[in-house]
Each structure stands twice: as structure tokens, then as C-alpha cells.
Amino acid sequence: MIEVNVTEKMFLTAREKAVEVGKLNNSILNGGGNLAGFIGEQIVLSVLGGEWINTYQYDLIIDGYKVDVKTKQTSVKPLPHYECSITEVNSDQDCDYYAFTRVKKDFSVGWYLGVMKKSEYFQQAKYLKKGEVDPSNNYTVRASCYNLTIDKLKEKLE
């Protein structure tokens, strides 16, 4: 896990894209997290490099691979047992890898959590239906999703 200070340039770039896109369909936060999501993409770019493409299917091209970035907002530094999520609706995206980030709610800092090949992610993740309680944290999931703990992620693309 790598902590990244959100620079003014990162924030402004993400805000510009968030205004352009508006509400995100199929977001767990029903569009409320679009600024955080674009900041998450900026965080991954700052750690791994690549090109910002931003399509529905994937967000970045890194070393020729299509990478979709998944971001959650947080009020605390994430711990290794915290979970990353991919909603069932988004599980058919045409990407090679998922990259995961957390962004502090005040947008001052974020964390690059790691990456995983799409196929490997779904082999290892646990599936939870909307309304089910995740036994690892007692959270009632708002959308059917696939969860995996941060400590299972890889540091870089393989």
C-alpha cells in the first residue's frame, strides 16, 4: 500500500472530469463518488504511470494492459484486512486488470492499494448479494458485489 498526497493538479484534473461526466451509472454511491473515483485514477497514474483513457470498460492503459480503477472513500487509513469491491453489474467490463484505491473524504490523501488480474480477482473474491451482511465486517452490501481483502492484491502488474 502506498500513501499519495493529492496535489492541487490531481484534484483539479479529477474535478474537471467529474463535472464533464456527471453522475456515474452503476456506482455503489449512485454517482456521489465520481470525484473520488477520478482522484483514484490520478493516484494510480502517479504510482504506476500509464495513459488516462477513461472509458466505461477501463480507465488506464499501463504497459499495454487495460486497467480499470476502483475507488472507495474513507475517513481512515485502510488496513490490510479491509475489502475491495467490484459490483456484479461491472463484472463484465473489458479490462485486463483492476487497480484499487482509497481516497480520504476531504480529498487530501489517498492510498494505492494494489492491482490484480481480472480473472484472478474473480477466482479469489467472495460474492455477496445485495442486502446480505458481509460477515467479515458486518456491513450490509448495497449492491451485489465481489469482495477481496487488500492484503491479497499485488503491488504491480505482472
N, C-alpha and C positions, 0 to 999 in steps of 0.2 A: 504494500500500500504506500502511495506517495502523496504527501500533502502538497497542494499547489495553492499559492495565493492568487486570488482572482484579480488580475490587473484591470485598470480602467479600460484599456484597449479591449481586453477579453469581454468585459461587461458590456461595453458599447456595441461591439460586434454582435454579441448574443442578443442584446435588446433590439437592435435593428432587425435582425432575422425574426425575432419573436413578434414584432409589430407587423412585419411583412406576412408572416404565416397566419397569425391569429390563433384561434382555438384549435388544438390538435385533436383529431378524431382518435378514438380508442386509447386515449391516455387514461391511466388509472386515476389521475387527478382531474379528469374531464377538462383538460386544457389549461388548468391552473399552473401546471409545471412547465409550460413551454419555455420560459426564460431560463429556468434551472436546467432544462434539457439542453438548450443551446450552449449554456455555460459548460455543461458536462462535455459537450463535443469539443469546446475550446480547450478544456483540461486535457482530454486525450491527445489532441493535436500537440499541445505543449510537451507532453511526455513522450509520445511515440512518433510524432511527425505525421506526414501524410498530406492528403489533399481533401479539403472540405467540399463534398458533393451535395449532401443533404437532399436525398430523395426519400420516398416512402419506404423503399426496400432497404436502404443503407444510408449512412451518414458520411462515411470517410472511405478513401482508398489509401491503404497503407501497404507498401511493398507489393502492390498488385492485388491485394485482397480487399474484398468489400466488407466493411466493418460497420455494424450498427451499434450506436451508443445508447445505453440505458442508464438513466439518472434518477436518483431519489433525493428529495430534500431532507435535511436533517437538522437537529439542533445540537447534536453532539458528534464528536469524532467517532467514526464507525469502528466497531470491534470485529475481530476475525469471525465470530460466530453469527454476525448479522447476515441477513439474506439479501441476495439479488433476485430480481423477479423479471419474468417475461410473461406478458399476458397471453392467454391462449389465442386471442384474436390476432396477435402479432407473431405467432409462432411459425407462420409460413413465409415470413419475409425472405427475400432472395439475398442473403448475405452469407459470408464465409465465417465470420467471427462476430461475437458480441463483446463489447467493452463496457465496463461498468464504472460508474462514478457516484459519488455522493456530493451534494453541494449544501453548504450551510445556508439556513433560511435567510440570513442577511446578505448572502452572496459575497462574503468577504474571503471565503476559503472553500476549497473543495478537495476531494480525495480521488485519485485514480486508484481503483480497487484491483483491476486486472482484466484479463481477457480470457476467452475460451472459444474454441471452435464450436460452431453451431451444433453439429452432430454430437459432439462430446457433451455439450451442455444438456441436451435433452436426454441423453443416456443417464446422466448423473442426477438431474434435478428431480425434485418431488412435485407431483401435480396436486393442486388444491382447487376445489370447485368454489365458485362464488358463494359466499355465506359460510363456508367452512372455517373452523378455527384452526390456525396453524399451531400444533402442539408445542413447537419449539419456542414460541414467544406469546402465545395466547391472543394473537391478532386475528380478527375476523377479516378474511380477504374480501375485497370489494369487487374483484373480477377474477374469473378462473385464470390460474397462472401456474407457472413452473418456477420453483424457488430452489436456490442453491446458495450455500454459505460462501462468504467472501474467501475463506481460507482454502477453498477448492480451486480458485482461479489461478491462472498463470500470469507471470509478470509481463511477458511479451508474446507476440505472435511466433508460432513455431513453424 
